[in-house]
Amino acid sequence: MSHTTTRQDLPRLVDQVRALLWLQFYATMAGLLGVLLLGGLAADSPVGHDIEDWVVTAMFMLVALAVPLWLGSRLWGRGWSWVYLMVALTELGAVAAVVFFVRSGVAFSIGGVIYLGLIAWVLFDLTRGEVRRFFF
């Protein structure tokens, strides 16, 4: 006896945003891993104490982004309006995190450009009528 579950078919743009949120979550976790590696490598260097505050702040910012991204991507298809608002605020927080990393002197690499593109794509899709009608 096989067990199958049925999943609600989401509108195209709503499902696209859900997939982008998952991708952004995994990119955030990769950034967290990078910060952890950077903090571990710099801990034994002469500038280790100077970078310690930056690593703690960066880790806090990335975890603070990862949790609502995970929650938003899990609950996105349910159509709850508070999830839409949480995702919108999280995307604005992601813009602030990118500004923090650029201003702190971390190289703006291709990963940062891709992450900024993900943010812009999600924010653009959040303003589309099909997505707003699904939630409100």
N, CA, C and O atoms as CSV, one atom per row, in Angstrom:
chain,resi,resn,atom,element,x,y,z
A,1,MET,N,N,0.850,-1.172,0.000
A,1,MET,CA,C,0.000,0.000,0.000
A,1,MET,C,C,0.896,1.236,0.000
A,1,MET,O,O,1.741,1.406,0.879
A,2,SER,N,N,0.703,2.072,-0.975
A,2,SER,CA,C,1.539,3.265,-1.062
A,2,SER,C,C,0.810,4.454,-0.447
A,2,SER,O,O,-0.413,4.576,-0.521
A,3,HIS,N,N,1.579,5.290,0.137
A,3,HIS,CA,C,1.036,6.474,0.802
A,3,HIS,C,C,1.375,7.680,-0.062
A,3,HIS,O,O,2.548,7.987,-0.274
A,4,THR,N,N,0.364,8.353,-0.553
A,4,THR,CA,C,0.592,9.536,-1.365
A,4,THR,C,C,-0.074,10.722,-0.696
A,4,THR,O,O,-1.124,10.599,-0.064
A,5,THR,N,N,0.542,11.839,-0.845
A,5,THR,CA,C,-0.049,13.066,-0.321
A,5,THR,C,C,-0.330,13.992,-1.493
A,5,THR,O,O,0.424,14.030,-2.464
A,6,THR,N,N,-1.394,14.717,-1.394
A,6,THR,CA,C,-1.717,15.676,-2.439
A,6,THR,C,C,-1.261,17.047,-1.983
A,6,THR,O,O,-1.346,17.399,-0.806
A,7,ARG,N,N,-0.781,17.800,-2.936
A,7,ARG,CA,C,-0.292,19.132,-2.639
A,7,ARG,C,C,-1.091,20.131,-3.440
A,7,ARG,O,O,-1.368,19.912,-4.619
A,8,GLN,N,N,-1.452,21.203,-2.820
A,8,GLN,CA,C,-2.224,22.237,-3.487
A,8,GLN,C,C,-1.396,22.842,-4.609
A,8,GLN,O,O,-0.227,23.177,-4.418
A,9,ASP,N,N,-2.007,22.979,-5.779
A,9,ASP,CA,C,-1.326,23.650,-6.875
A,9,ASP,C,C,-1.323,25.148,-6.606
A,9,ASP,O,O,-2.373,25.771,-6.448
A,10,LEU,N,N,-0.137,25.703,-6.558
A,10,LEU,CA,C,-0.001,27.128,-6.298
A,10,LEU,C,C,0.042,27.878,-7.619
A,10,LEU,O,O,0.475,27.323,-8.629
A,11,PRO,N,N,-0.400,29.130,-7.628
A,11,PRO,CA,C,-0.214,29.939,-8.832
A,11,PRO,C,C,1.277,30.011,-9.189
A,11,PRO,O,O,2.141,29.871,-8.324
A,12,ARG,N,N,1.554,30.229,-10.455
A,12,ARG,CA,C,2.930,30.162,-10.956
A,12,ARG,C,C,3.890,31.076,-10.201
A,12,ARG,O,O,4.953,30.626,-9.774
A,13,LEU,N,N,3.542,32.331,-10.031
A,13,LEU,CA,C,4.452,33.261,-9.360
A,13,LEU,C,C,4.576,32.977,-7.867
A,13,LEU,O,O,5.635,33.201,-7.281
A,14,VAL,N,N,3.515,32.489,-7.250
A,14,VAL,CA,C,3.572,32.147,-5.828
A,14,VAL,C,C,4.539,30.976,-5.631
A,14,VAL,O,O,5.348,30.985,-4.703
A,15,ASP,N,N,4.455,29.977,-6.501
A,15,ASP,CA,C,5.366,28.846,-6.410
A,15,ASP,C,C,6.801,29.267,-6.732
A,15,ASP,O,O,7.751,28.738,-6.153
A,16,GLN,N,N,6.954,30.206,-7.642
A,16,GLN,CA,C,8.288,30.719,-7.971
A,16,GLN,C,C,8.916,31.406,-6.770
A,16,GLN,O,O,10.101,31.213,-6.498
A,17,VAL,N,N,8.142,32.203,-6.049
A,17,VAL,CA,C,8.666,32.877,-4.854
A,17,VAL,C,C,9.041,31.855,-3.792
A,17,VAL,O,O,10.052,32.013,-3.108
A,18,ARG,N,N,8.235,30.810,-3.649
A,18,ARG,CA,C,8.546,29.752,-2.680
A,18,ARG,C,C,9.896,29.106,-3.003
A,18,ARG,O,O,10.707,28.877,-2.107
A,19,ALA,N,N,10.132,28.815,-4.281
A,19,ALA,CA,C,11.411,28.228,-4.684
A,19,ALA,C,C,12.565,29.211,-4.469
A,19,ALA,O,O,13.653,28.812,-4.055
A,20,LEU,N,N,12.328,30.489,-4.748
A,20,LEU,CA,C,13.374,31.493,-4.532
A,20,LEU,C,C,13.691,31.659,-3.053
A,20,LEU,O,O,14.845,31.894,-2.691
A,21,LEU,N,N,12.688,31.542,-2.198
A,21,LEU,CA,C,12.929,31.631,-0.755
A,21,LEU,C,C,13.791,30.471,-0.277
A,21,LEU,O,O,14.684,30.661,0.549
A,22,TRP,N,N,13.529,29.262,-0.792
A,22,TRP,CA,C,14.384,28.123,-0.442
A,22,TRP,C,C,15.815,28.362,-0.914
A,22,TRP,O,O,16.767,28.106,-0.176
A,23,LEU,N,N,15.965,28.854,-2.147
A,23,LEU,CA,C,17.299,29.121,-2.670
A,23,LEU,C,C,18.016,30.184,-1.840
A,23,LEU,O,O,19.209,30.061,-1.563
A,24,GLN,N,N,17.295,31.213,-1.450
A,24,GLN,CA,C,17.890,32.259,-0.619
A,24,GLN,C,C,18.244,31.727,0.763
A,24,GLN,O,O,19.259,32.129,1.332
A,25,PHE,N,N,17.435,30.838,1.309
A,25,PHE,CA,C,17.751,30.221,2.592
A,25,PHE,C,C,19.074,29.450,2.501
A,25,PHE,O,O,19.942,29.598,3.362
A,26,TYR,N,N,19.223,28.633,1.464
A,26,TYR,CA,C,20.457,27.861,1.321
A,26,TYR,C,C,21.664,28.769,1.053
A,26,TYR,O,O,22.766,28.475,1.516
A,27,ALA,N,N,21.472,29.856,0.320
A,27,ALA,CA,C,22.560,30.812,0.106
A,27,ALA,C,C,22.945,31.497,1.414
A,27,ALA,O,O,24.123,31.763,1.653
A,28,THR,N,N,21.968,31.780,2.252
A,28,THR,CA,C,22.240,32.376,3.567
A,28,THR,C,C,23.022,31.404,4.442
A,28,THR,O,O,23.950,31.806,5.144
A,29,MET,N,N,22.655,30.136,4.402
A,29,MET,CA,C,23.387,29.135,5.182
A,29,MET,C,C,24.815,28.973,4.670
A,29,MET,O,O,25.734,28.764,5.462
A,30,ALA,N,N,25.012,29.067,3.361
A,30,ALA,CA,C,26.373,29.022,2.810
A,30,ALA,C,C,27.174,30.238,3.277
A,30,ALA,O,O,28.360,30.120,3.583
A,31,GLY,N,N,26.529,31.403,3.332
A,31,GLY,CA,C,27.202,32.593,3.855
A,31,GLY,C,C,27.554,32.440,5.323
A,31,GLY,O,O,28.613,32.892,5.757
A,32,LEU,N,N,26.675,31.808,6.094
A,32,LEU,CA,C,26.959,31.553,7.510
A,32,LEU,C,C,28.164,30.632,7.655
A,32,LEU,O,O,29.016,30.853,8.515
A,33,LEU,N,N,28.236,29.608,6.825
A,33,LEU,CA,C,29.394,28.716,6.845
A,33,LEU,C,C,30.674,29.473,6.494
A,33,LEU,O,O,31.720,29.247,7.102
A,34,GLY,N,N,30.588,30.370,5.513
A,34,GLY,CA,C,31.748,31.176,5.152
A,34,GLY,C,C,32.210,32.077,6.280
A,34,GLY,O,O,33.411,32.227,6.506
A,35,VAL,N,N,31.269,32.677,6.987
A,35,VAL,CA,C,31.626,33.538,8.121
A,35,VAL,C,C,32.261,32.708,9.234
A,35,VAL,O,O,33.228,33.145,9.859
A,36,LEU,N,N,31.724,31.517,9.483
A,36,LEU,CA,C,32.312,30.636,10.498
A,36,LEU,C,C,33.741,30.253,10.133
A,36,LEU,O,O,34.625,30.252,10.991
A,37,LEU,N,N,33.969,29.930,8.865
A,37,LEU,CA,C,35.325,29.584,8.425
A,37,LEU,C,C,36.255,30.789,8.530
A,37,LEU,O,O,37.399,30.654,8.963
A,38,LEU,N,N,35.775,31.951,8.143
A,38,LEU,CA,C,36.584,33.160,8.241
A,38,LEU,C,C,36.932,33.465,9.685
A,38,LEU,O,O,38.066,33.831,9.993
A,39,GLY,N,N,35.959,33.316,10.571
A,39,GLY,CA,C,36.211,33.552,11.993
A,39,GLY,C,C,37.194,32.554,12.569
A,39,GLY,O,O,38.034,32.917,13.393
A,40,GLY,N,N,37.100,31.291,12.144
A,40,GLY,CA,C,38.040,30.279,12.623
A,40,GLY,C,C,39.447,30.502,12.122
A,40,GLY,O,O,40.412,30.283,12.853
A,41,LEU,N,N,39.575,30.937,10.875
A,41,LEU,CA,C,40.903,31.194,10.316
A,41,LEU,C,C,41.546,32.439,10.922
A,41,LEU,O,O,42.760,32.492,11.117
A,42,ALA,N,N,40.720,33.434,11.214
A,42,ALA,CA,C,41.257,34.693,11.730
A,42,ALA,C,C,41.473,34.667,13.238
A,42,ALA,O,O,42.101,35.576,13.781
A,43,ALA,N,N,40.971,33.653,13.920
A,43,ALA,CA,C,41.081,33.620,15.377
A,43,ALA,C,C,42.530,33.526,15.846
A,43,ALA,O,O,42.875,34.092,16.883
A,44,ASP,N,N,43.373,32.832,15.112
A,44,ASP,CA,C,44.770,32.665,15.509
A,44,ASP,C,C,45.688,33.740,14.957
A,44,ASP,O,O,46.873,33.778,15.289
A,45,SER,N,N,45.155,34.607,14.123
A,45,SER,CA,C,46.004,35.646,13.538
A,45,SER,C,C,46.144,36.827,14.500
A,45,SER,O,O,45.387,36.929,15.466
A,46,PRO,N,N,47.099,37.713,14.245
A,46,PRO,CA,C,47.278,38.883,15.119
A,46,PRO,C,C,46.072,39.824,15.131
A,46,PRO,O,O,45.888,40.575,16.090
A,47,VAL,N,N,45.243,39.794,14.073
A,47,VAL,CA,C,44.067,40.664,14.032
A,47,VAL,C,C,42.817,39.928,14.500
A,47,VAL,O,O,41.702,40.398,14.273
A,48,GLY,N,N,42.989,38.786,15.146
A,48,GLY,CA,C,41.866,37.959,15.570
A,48,GLY,C,C,40.886,38.665,16.475
A,48,GLY,O,O,39.677,38.463,16.358
A,49,HIS,N,N,41.388,39.499,17.384
A,49,HIS,CA,C,40.491,40.195,18.309
A,49,HIS,C,C,39.706,41.286,17.598
A,49,HIS,O,O,38.574,41.591,17.974
A,50,ASP,N,N,40.311,41.874,16.568
A,50,ASP,CA,C,39.608,42.923,15.829
A,50,ASP,C,C,38.449,42.360,15.020
A,50,ASP,O,O,37.417,43.015,14.874
A,51,ILE,N,N,38.610,41.164,14.500
A,51,ILE,CA,C,37.589,40.585,13.642
A,51,ILE,C,C,36.510,39.857,14.438
A,51,ILE,O,O,35.458,39.519,13.894
A,52,GLU,N,N,36.765,39.614,15.716
A,52,GLU,CA,C,35.825,38.839,16.525
A,52,GLU,C,C,34.451,39.494,16.607
A,52,GLU,O,O,33.437,38.809,16.467
A,53,ASP,N,N,34.396,40.799,16.829
A,53,ASP,CA,C,33.108,41.494,16.902
A,53,ASP,C,C,32.375,41.442,15.564
A,53,ASP,O,O,31.156,41.275,15.520
A,54,TRP,N,N,33.131,41.585,14.476
A,54,TRP,CA,C,32.527,41.530,13.151
A,54,TRP,C,C,31.922,40.155,12.887
A,54,TRP,O,O,30.819,40.061,12.348
A,55,VAL,N,N,32.624,39.092,13.257
A,55,VAL,CA,C,32.134,37.730,13.027
A,55,VAL,C,C,30.858,37.489,13.821
A,55,VAL,O,O,29.910,36.903,13.299
A,56,VAL,N,N,30.819,37.927,15.065
A,56,VAL,CA,C,29.619,37.740,15.886
A,56,VAL,C,C,28.438,38.499,15.284
A,56,VAL,O,O,27.332,37.964,15.211
A,57,THR,N,N,28.661,39.729,14.858
A,57,THR,CA,C,27.590,40.517,14.247
A,57,THR,C,C,27.112,39.879,12.950
A,57,THR,O,O,25.909,39.791,12.704
A,58,ALA,N,N,28.053,39.434,12.118
A,58,ALA,CA,C,27.689,38.806,10.853
A,58,ALA,C,C,26.925,37.509,11.071
A,58,ALA,O,O,25.954,37.233,10.367
A,59,MET,N,N,27.356,36.714,12.039
A,59,MET,CA,C,26.649,35.466,12.330
A,59,MET,C,C,25.238,35.750,12.827
A,59,MET,O,O,24.292,35.074,12.422
A,60,PHE,N,N,25.087,36.739,13.695
A,60,PHE,CA,C,23.758,37.094,14.193
A,60,PHE,C,C,22.859,37.540,13.045
A,60,PHE,O,O,21.696,37.139,12.979
A,61,MET,N,N,23.383,38.360,12.145
A,61,MET,CA,C,22.580,38.840,11.019
A,61,MET,C,C,22.149,37.686,10.118
A,61,MET,O,O,20.999,37.630,9.683
A,62,LEU,N,N,23.065,36.772,9.839
A,62,LEU,CA,C,22.729,35.668,8.942
A,62,LEU,C,C,21.745,34.688,9.576
A,62,LEU,O,O,20.859,34.174,8.892
A,63,VAL,N,N,21.887,34.425,10.865
A,63,VAL,CA,C,20.917,33.552,11.541
A,63,VAL,C,C,19.558,34.246,11.615
A,63,VAL,O,O,18.517,33.610,11.452
A,64,ALA,N,N,19.579,35.554,11.863
A,64,ALA,CA,C,18.325,36.304,11.918
A,64,ALA,C,C,17.630,36.343,10.562
A,64,ALA,O,O,16.416,36.539,10.504
A,65,LEU,N,N,18.363,36.164,9.481
A,65,LEU,CA,C,17.759,36.056,8.154
A,65,LEU,C,C,17.335,34.627,7.850
A,65,LEU,O,O,16.289,34.403,7.241
A,66,ALA,N,N,18.145,33.660,8.272
A,66,ALA,CA,C,17.892,32.265,7.903
A,66,ALA,C,C,16.605,31.735,8.529
A,66,ALA,O,O,15.861,31.004,7.875
A,67,VAL,N,N,16.334,32.086,9.769
A,67,VAL,CA,C,15.154,31.539,10.457
A,67,VAL,C,C,13.853,31.981,9.774
A,67,VAL,O,O,13.034,31.119,9.456
A,68,PRO,N,N,13.622,33.279,9.532
A,68,PRO,CA,C,12.372,33.632,8.847
A,68,PRO,C,C,12.339,33.191,7.386
A,68,PRO,O,O,11.256,32.964,6.846
A,69,LEU,N,N,13.497,33.062,6.730
A,69,LEU,CA,C,13.493,32.533,5.368
A,69,LEU,C,C,13.043,31.076,5.357
A,69,LEU,O,O,12.262,30.668,4.498
A,70,TRP,N,N,13.538,30.297,6.312
A,70,TRP,CA,C,13.117,28.903,6.398
A,70,TRP,C,C,11.623,28.813,6.714
A,70,TRP,O,O,10.882,28.072,6.068
A,71,LEU,N,N,11.199,29.579,7.716
A,71,LEU,CA,C,9.800,29.560,8.108
A,71,LEU,C,C,8.903,30.043,6.969
A,71,LEU,O,O,7.850,29.460,6.713
A,72,GLY,N,N,9.318,31.096,6.298
A,72,GLY,CA,C,8.528,31.628,5.188
A,72,GLY,C,C,8.425,30.661,4.023
A,72,GLY,O,O,7.364,30.539,3.411
A,73,SER,N,N,9.508,29.977,3.712
A,73,SER,CA,C,9.462,29.034,2.599
A,73,SER,C,C,8.632,27.801,2.945
A,73,SER,O,O,8.026,27.198,2.060
A,74,ARG,N,N,8.597,27.422,4.219
A,74,ARG,CA,C,7.775,26.284,4.638
A,74,ARG,C,C,6.279,26.630,4.647
A,74,ARG,O,O,5.445,25.790,4.308
A,75,LEU,N,N,5.943,27.863,5.035
A,75,LEU,CA,C,4.537,28.247,5.182
A,75,LEU,C,C,3.999,29.057,4.006
A,75,LEU,O,O,2.841,29.472,4.035
A,76,TRP,N,N,4.794,29.289,2.991
A,76,TRP,CA,C,4.440,30.182,1.893
A,76,TRP,C,C,3.162,29.761,1.179
A,76,TRP,O,O,2.341,30.616,0.846
A,77,GLY,N,N,2.977,28.496,0.941
A,77,GLY,CA,C,1.839,28.033,0.164
A,77,GLY,C,C,0.505,28.051,0.894
A,77,GLY,O,O,-0.524,27.753,0.288
A,78,ARG,N,N,0.494,28.384,2.151
A,78,ARG,CA,C,-0.755,28.362,2.917
A,78,ARG,C,C,-1.607,29.613,2.728
A,78,ARG,O,O,-2.796,29.615,3.047
A,79,GLY,N,N,-0.997,30.669,2.210
A,79,GLY,CA,C,-1.772,31.872,1.912
A,79,GLY,C,C,-2.050,32.771,3.092
A,79,GLY,O,O,-2.945,33.613,3.022
A,80,TRP,N,N,-1.315,32.618,4.171
A,80,TRP,CA,C,-1.513,33.462,5.344
A,80,TRP,C,C,-0.853,34.823,5.116
A,80,TRP,O,O,0.301,34.896,4.693
A,81,SER,N,N,-1.580,35.883,5.393
A,81,SER,CA,C,-1.064,37.227,5.109
A,81,SER,C,C,0.129,37.583,5.985
A,81,SER,O,O,0.988,38.346,5.545
A,82,TRP,N,N,0.218,37.067,7.199
A,82,TRP,CA,C,1.364,37.384,8.060
A,82,TRP,C,C,2.658,36.785,7.503
A,82,TRP,O,O,3.739,37.316,7.753
A,83,VAL,N,N,2.559,35.692,6.757
A,83,VAL,CA,C,3.757,35.112,6.136
A,83,VAL,C,C,4.271,36.047,5.050
A,83,VAL,O,O,5.478,36.247,4.918
A,84,TYR,N,N,3.358,36.616,4.277
A,84,TYR,CA,C,3.741,37.587,3.243
A,84,TYR,C,C,4.477,38.773,3.872
A,84,TYR,O,O,5.525,39.195,3.382
A,85,LEU,N,N,3.920,39.303,4.960
A,85,LEU,CA,C,4.545,40.450,5.628
A,85,LEU,C,C,5.899,40.072,6.235
A,85,LEU,O,O,6.841,40.863,6.179
A,86,MET,N,N,6.003,38.881,6.808
A,86,MET,CA,C,7.274,38.431,7.374
A,86,MET,C,C,8.343,38.307,6.286
A,86,MET,O,O,9.490,38.708,6.487
A,87,VAL,N,N,7.963,37.755,5.142
A,87,VAL,CA,C,8.922,37.600,4.048
A,87,VAL,C,C,9.347,38.972,3.525
A,87,VAL,O,O,10.526,39.185,3.242
A,88,ALA,N,N,8.405,39.899,3.393
A,88,ALA,CA,C,8.746,41.245,2.927
A,88,ALA,C,C,9.729,41.930,3.878
A,88,ALA,O,O,10.691,42.556,3.434
A,89,LEU,N,N,9.488,41.810,5.175
A,89,LEU,CA,C,10.408,42.410,6.148
A,89,LEU,C,C,11.766,41.695,6.140
A,89,LEU,O,O,12.805,42.333,6.312
A,90,THR,N,N,11.755,40.389,5.942
A,90,THR,CA,C,13.010,39.639,5.881
A,90,THR,C,C,13.834,40.069,4.677
A,90,THR,O,O,15.056,40.176,4.770
A,91,GLU,N,N,13.179,40.315,3.550
A,91,GLU,CA,C,13.907,40.768,2.362
A,91,GLU,C,C,14.520,42.145,2.587
A,91,GLU,O,O,15.623,42.417,2.112
A,92,LEU,N,N,13.821,43.009,3.301
A,92,LEU,CA,C,14.409,44.314,3.628
A,92,LEU,C,C,15.595,44.137,4.577
A,92,LEU,O,O,16.590,44.854,4.470
A,93,GLY,N,N,15.491,43.187,5.500
A,93,GLY,CA,C,16.625,42.864,6.365
A,93,GLY,C,C,17.793,42.296,5.580
A,93,GLY,O,O,18.950,42.544,5.920
A,94,ALA,N,N,17.501,41.539,4.535
A,94,ALA,CA,C,18.568,40.997,3.688
A,94,ALA,C,C,19.294,42.113,2.943
A,94,ALA,O,O,20.508,42.044,2.752
A,95,VAL,N,N,18.563,43.137,2.524
A,95,VAL,CA,C,19.217,44.295,1.893
A,95,VAL,C,C,20.145,44.967,2.896
A,95,VAL,O,O,21.262,45.346,2.546
A,96,ALA,N,N,19.698,45.118,4.136
A,96,ALA,CA,C,20.546,45.707,5.176
A,96,ALA,C,C,21.778,44.848,5.431
A,96,ALA,O,O,22.859,45.385,5.674
A,97,ALA,N,N,21.639,43.527,5.381
A,97,ALA,CA,C,22.787,42.643,5.577
A,97,ALA,C,C,23.793,42.791,4.449
A,97,ALA,O,O,24.999,42.796,4.694
A,98,VAL,N,N,23.316,42.912,3.219
A,98,VAL,CA,C,24.234,43.104,2.088
A,98,VAL,C,C,24.970,44.424,2.240
A,98,VAL,O,O,26.174,44.492,1.992
A,99,VAL,N,N,24.265,45.473,2.645
A,99,VAL,CA,C,24.916,46.770,2.871
A,99,VAL,C,C,25.968,46.648,3.971
A,99,VAL,O,O,27.056,47.212,3.850
A,100,PHE,N,N,25.653,45.916,5.046
A,100,PHE,CA,C,26.620,45.704,6.126
A,100,PHE,C,C,27.884,45.018,5.615
A,100,PHE,O,O,28.994,45.445,5.932
A,101,PHE,N,N,27.721,43.960,4.826
A,101,PHE,CA,C,28.886,43.226,4.336
A,101,PHE,C,C,29.710,44.053,3.360
A,101,PHE,O,O,30.936,43.949,3.357
A,102,VAL,N,N,29.075,44.861,2.543
A,102,VAL,CA,C,29.819,45.714,1.605
A,102,VAL,C,C,30.558,46.810,2.363
A,102,VAL,O,O,31.725,47.077,2.077
A,103,ARG,N,N,29.898,47.445,3.322
A,103,ARG,CA,C,30.533,48.537,4.069
A,103,ARG,C,C,31.632,48.063,5.000
A,103,ARG,O,O,32.532,48.833,5.335
A,104,SER,N,N,31.575,46.796,5.428
A,104,SER,CA,C,32.597,46.299,6.343
A,104,SER,C,C,33.855,45.837,5.621
A,104,SER,O,O,34.808,45.394,6.261
A,105,GLY,N,N,33.868,45.934,4.312
A,105,GLY,CA,C,35.073,45.618,3.571
A,105,GLY,C,C,35.149,44.203,3.050
A,105,GLY,O,O,36.168,43.818,2.476
A,106,VAL,N,N,34.109,43.419,3.229
A,106,VAL,CA,C,34.098,42.074,2.656
A,106,VAL,C,C,33.940,42.227,1.151
A,106,VAL,O,O,33.095,42.983,0.671
A,107,ALA,N,N,34.757,41.504,0.426
A,107,ALA,CA,C,34.742,41.622,-1.033
A,107,ALA,C,C,33.342,41.324,-1.573
A,107,ALA,O,O,32.700,40.354,-1.171
A,108,PHE,N,N,32.893,42.161,-2.473
A,108,PHE,CA,C,31.589,41.975,-3.095
A,108,PHE,C,C,31.781,41.014,-4.252
A,108,PHE,O,O,32.036,41.434,-5.380
A,109,SER,N,N,31.660,39.739,-3.977
A,109,SER,CA,C,31.971,38.700,-4.958
A,109,SER,C,C,30.752,38.362,-5.795
A,109,SER,O,O,29.692,38.975,-5.662
A,110,ILE,N,N,30.924,37.376,-6.657
A,110,ILE,CA,C,29.819,36.932,-7.500
A,110,ILE,C,C,28.691,36.362,-6.632
A,110,ILE,O,O,27.519,36.477,-6.991
A,111,GLY,N,N,29.035,35.751,-5.499
A,111,GLY,CA,C,28.006,35.260,-4.591
A,111,GLY,C,C,27.146,36.381,-4.048
A,111,GLY,O,O,25.932,36.226,-3.918
A,112,GLY,N,N,27.764,37.511,-3.729
A,112,GLY,CA,C,27.007,38.665,-3.251
A,112,GLY,C,C,26.099,39.245,-4.320
A,112,GLY,O,O,24.990,39.693,-4.027
A,113,VAL,N,N,26.572,39.235,-5.563
A,113,VAL,CA,C,25.749,39.736,-6.665
A,113,VAL,C,C,24.546,38.814,-6.879
A,113,VAL,O,O,23.430,39.285,-7.098
A,114,ILE,N,N,24.776,37.502,-6.814
A,114,ILE,CA,C,23.683,36.552,-6.970
A,114,ILE,C,C,22.683,36.702,-5.823
A,114,ILE,O,O,21.473,36.673,-6.048
A,115,TYR,N,N,23.180,36.861,-4.603
A,115,TYR,CA,C,22.294,37.033,-3.449
A,115,TYR,C,C,21.472,38.307,-3.587
A,115,TYR,O,O,20.278,38.310,-3.287
A,116,LEU,N,N,22.097,39.379,-4.035
A,116,LEU,CA,C,21.371,40.631,-4.245
A,116,LEU,C,C,20.333,40.468,-5.346
A,116,LEU,O,O,19.250,41.048,-5.271
A,117,GLY,N,N,20.659,39.682,-6.367
A,117,GLY,CA,C,19.688,39.392,-7.420
A,117,GLY,C,C,18.498,38.612,-6.904
A,117,GLY,O,O,17.364,38.867,-7.309
A,118,LEU,N,N,18.745,37.652,-6.005
A,118,LEU,CA,C,17.647,36.900,-5.396
A,118,LEU,C,C,16.726,37.820,-4.601
A,118,LEU,O,O,15.502,37.708,-4.672
A,119,ILE,N,N,17.333,38.726,-3.848
A,119,ILE,CA,C,16.543,39.679,-3.057
A,119,ILE,C,C,15.669,40.523,-3.978
A,119,ILE,O,O,14.473,40.682,-3.737
A,120,ALA,N,N,16.273,41.061,-5.030
A,120,ALA,CA,C,15.525,41.915,-5.959
A,120,ALA,C,C,14.401,41.137,-6.637
A,120,ALA,O,O,13.301,41.662,-6.809
A,121,TRP,N,N,14.669,39.891,-7.022
A,121,TRP,CA,C,13.666,39.066,-7.693
A,121,TRP,C,C,12.479,38.792,-6.763
A,121,TRP,O,O,11.324,38.890,-7.177
A,122,VAL,N,N,12.770,38.449,-5.509
A,122,VAL,CA,C,11.684,38.178,-4.553
A,122,VAL,C,C,10.890,39.452,-4.278
A,122,VAL,O,O,9.659,39.424,-4.262
A,123,LEU,N,N,11.586,40.567,-4.062
A,123,LEU,CA,C,10.873,41.824,-3.798
A,123,LEU,C,C,10.013,42.222,-4.991
A,123,LEU,O,O,8.900,42.718,-4.814
A,124,PHE,N,N,10.516,42.011,-6.197
A,124,PHE,CA,C,9.726,42.332,-7.387
A,124,PHE,C,C,8.495,41.437,-7.465
A,124,PHE,O,O,7.397,41.913,-7.756
A,125,ASP,N,N,8.674,40.143,-7.205
A,125,ASP,CA,C,7.536,39.222,-7.262
A,125,ASP,C,C,6.523,39.484,-6.157
A,125,ASP,O,O,5.335,39.217,-6.338
A,126,LEU,N,N,6.967,40.000,-5.020
A,126,LEU,CA,C,6.035,40.316,-3.935
A,126,LEU,C,C,5.079,41.444,-4.318
A,126,LEU,O,O,3.985,41.546,-3.763
A,127,THR,N,N,5.487,42.283,-5.257
A,127,THR,CA,C,4.628,43.389,-5.677
A,127,THR,C,C,3.687,42.998,-6.803
A,127,THR,O,O,2.809,43.783,-7.161
A,128,ARG,N,N,3.842,41.813,-7.370
A,128,ARG,CA,C,3.008,41.380,-8.490
A,128,ARG,C,C,1.598,41.065,-7.996
A,128,ARG,O,O,1.417,40.579,-6.880
A,129,GLY,N,N,0.625,41.339,-8.818
A,129,GLY,CA,C,-0.776,41.162,-8.459
A,129,GLY,C,C,-1.156,39.731,-8.149
A,129,GLY,O,O,-1.953,39.486,-7.242
A,130,GLU,N,N,-0.599,38.777,-8.889
A,130,GLU,CA,C,-0.931,37.368,-8.661
A,130,GLU,C,C,-0.524,36.925,-7.252
A,130,GLU,O,O,-1.239,36.161,-6.604
A,131,VAL,N,N,0.618,37.406,-6.792
A,131,VAL,CA,C,1.097,37.034,-5.451
A,131,VAL,C,C,0.268,37.747,-4.387
A,131,VAL,O,O,-0.127,37.134,-3.396
A,132,ARG,N,N,0.007,39.021,-4.582
A,132,ARG,CA,C,-0.783,39.770,-3.591
A,132,ARG,C,C,-2.198,39.232,-3.466
A,132,ARG,O,O,-2.732,39.156,-2.360
A,133,ARG,N,N,-2.825,38.852,-4.601
A,133,ARG,CA,C,-4.185,38.290,-4.560
A,133,ARG,C,C,-4.213,36.958,-3.808
A,133,ARG,O,O,-5.210,36.630,-3.165
A,134,PHE,N,N,-3.124,36.190,-3.887
A,134,PHE,CA,C,-3.094,34.912,-3.196
A,134,PHE,C,C,-3.098,35.098,-1.676
A,134,PHE,O,O,-3.613,34.254,-0.942
A,135,PHE,N,N,-2.523,36.205,-1.215
A,135,PHE,CA,C,-2.399,36.427,0.229
A,135,PHE,C,C,-3.450,37.362,0.807
A,135,PHE,O,O,-3.781,37.251,1.987
A,136,PHE,N,N,-3.976,38.269,0.016
A,136,PHE,CA,C,-4.896,39.267,0.571
A,136,PHE,C,C,-6.235,39.234,-0.144
A,136,PHE,O,O,-7.133,40.008,0.191
